[in-house]
Structures are given as structure tokens and as C-alpha cells.
Amino acid sequence: MGSSLFRPMQPKKFDDPPVAAPPAPPDASEAPTSPEQAPLFNNCWSCRVLSGSGLIGAGLYVYLVARKPMKLGYAPGPGPIAQMVIGISIACWGIVILADPKGKAYRVV
């Protein structure tokens, strides 16, 4: 009537893994170089103006739609306030795209 649950456990012996020699460092001439990555967005001026002004317009629209009931005299709730914050954030994102703070975009003559 013995089961494996009630038998004493036998310790298992594990062999040590083989130790490999560390790889030799590559020469400077053989060092791989990472390929130049393409920009995530087009950084041309017209692309930035179009997308930046579109985001500013969308942000203003979201903000003004949330503000309309307040102009009619309704008390602001958490939903319209959150909507106004999101609208302001979208407009700020458009300003950042227009301003190009890191200076990555430049005109090619």
C-alpha cells in the first residue's frame, strides 16, 4: 500500500554545468554599428504645421464643448472638468509639435 507521497525523498544529484571561456572582445574594425533609425514622424515644416494646428484645433473644440454648459449656468461636474483638462492637454501637444523644442527638425535648402 505504499504511495510515493509517503516514501522518504531521495536527494537528487545535479552535475555542474560546463564552464565556457568568455568570448574575446571584438576589434574596433569588427564592431557592429547600429543602423540609423528613420524618424518616427516626418519632421518637415509643413507636416509640423498641419499636425500641430490640427491638434490645437481639436483641443480647442474639446475644451469649448465642455465649457458650453457652464455658459448656460450649469454647475461644472467632474466629467466636464476632466474634458476641459484633456482639451487643454491636446492643444498643448499641438503647441509642442509646432515649437519643436529639441530642435530636431530643420529646413533643408
C-alpha positions as CSV (number, residue, x, y, z in Angstrom):
1,M,0.0,0.0,0.0
2,G,2.8,2.4,-0.4
3,S,2.4,5.5,-2.4
4,S,5.1,8.0,-3.5
5,L,3.6,10.5,-1.1
6,F,4.7,8.7,2.0
7,R,8.1,7.5,0.8
8,P,11.1,9.4,2.0
9,M,12.5,11.7,-0.6
10,Q,15.9,10.9,-2.1
11,P,18.2,13.8,-2.8
12,K,18.9,14.3,-6.5
13,K,22.4,14.9,-7.6
14,F,23.0,17.6,-10.3
15,D,26.1,17.8,-12.4
16,D,27.8,21.2,-12.6
17,P,27.3,22.9,-16.0
18,P,30.4,23.1,-18.1
19,V,32.2,26.4,-17.8
20,A,32.9,28.1,-21.1
21,A,35.7,30.6,-21.7
22,P,34.5,34.2,-22.0
23,P,34.3,35.5,-25.6
24,A,37.1,37.6,-26.8
25,P,36.3,41.3,-27.3
26,P,35.8,42.2,-31.0
27,D,38.3,44.5,-32.7
28,A,37.3,48.1,-33.4
29,S,37.1,47.4,-37.1
30,E,34.7,44.5,-36.5
31,A,32.4,46.2,-34.0
32,P,28.9,46.2,-35.3
33,T,27.3,49.6,-35.7
34,S,23.6,50.2,-35.2
35,P,21.8,51.3,-38.3
36,E,20.5,54.8,-38.4
37,Q,16.8,54.8,-37.4
38,A,14.3,56.6,-39.5
39,P,12.4,59.4,-37.7
40,L,9.1,58.4,-36.1
41,F,7.3,61.3,-37.6
42,N,8.1,63.4,-40.7
43,N,9.9,66.5,-39.4
44,C,9.2,68.7,-42.4
45,W,7.9,72.1,-41.6
46,S,4.6,71.7,-43.5
47,C,3.9,68.4,-41.7
48,R,4.5,70.0,-38.3
49,V,2.3,73.0,-39.1
50,L,-0.5,70.8,-40.3
51,S,-0.4,68.3,-37.4
52,G,0.3,71.0,-34.8
53,S,-2.6,73.3,-35.9
54,G,-4.9,70.3,-36.2
55,L,-4.1,69.3,-32.6
56,I,-4.6,72.8,-31.4
57,G,-8.0,73.0,-33.2
58,A,-9.1,69.6,-31.8
59,G,-8.1,70.6,-28.3
60,L,-10.0,73.9,-28.5
61,Y,-13.0,72.1,-29.8
62,V,-12.9,69.6,-26.9
63,Y,-12.5,72.4,-24.4
64,L,-15.3,74.6,-25.8
65,V,-17.7,71.7,-26.0
66,A,-17.1,71.0,-22.3
67,R,-17.4,74.7,-21.5
68,K,-20.7,75.3,-23.2
69,P,-23.0,74.0,-20.4
70,M,-21.2,76.2,-17.9
71,K,-22.0,79.3,-20.0
72,L,-25.7,78.3,-19.7
73,G,-25.4,78.4,-15.9
74,Y,-25.0,74.7,-15.1
75,A,-22.6,73.8,-12.3
76,P,-19.5,72.0,-13.5
77,G,-19.1,68.4,-12.6
78,P,-16.1,66.1,-12.7
79,G,-16.8,65.0,-16.3
80,P,-16.8,68.4,-17.9
81,I,-13.7,69.5,-15.9
82,A,-11.9,66.3,-17.0
83,Q,-12.9,67.0,-20.6
84,M,-11.6,70.6,-20.3
85,V,-8.3,69.3,-19.0
86,I,-8.0,66.8,-21.8
87,G,-8.8,69.5,-24.3
88,I,-6.1,71.8,-22.9
89,S,-3.6,68.9,-23.0
90,I,-4.4,68.1,-26.7
91,A,-3.9,71.8,-27.5
92,C,-0.6,71.9,-25.6
93,W,0.6,68.8,-27.5
94,G,-0.1,70.7,-30.8
95,I,2.0,73.7,-29.5
96,V,4.9,71.3,-28.7
97,I,4.8,69.9,-32.2
98,L,4.8,73.4,-33.7
99,A,7.6,74.7,-31.4
100,D,9.9,71.7,-31.9
101,P,11.7,72.2,-28.5
102,K,14.6,69.7,-29.2
103,G,15.5,71.3,-32.5
104,K,15.5,68.1,-34.4
105,A,13.7,69.5,-37.3
106,Y,15.5,71.8,-39.7
107,R,14.9,73.2,-43.1
108,V,16.7,71.6,-46.0
109,V,17.6,74.1,-48.7
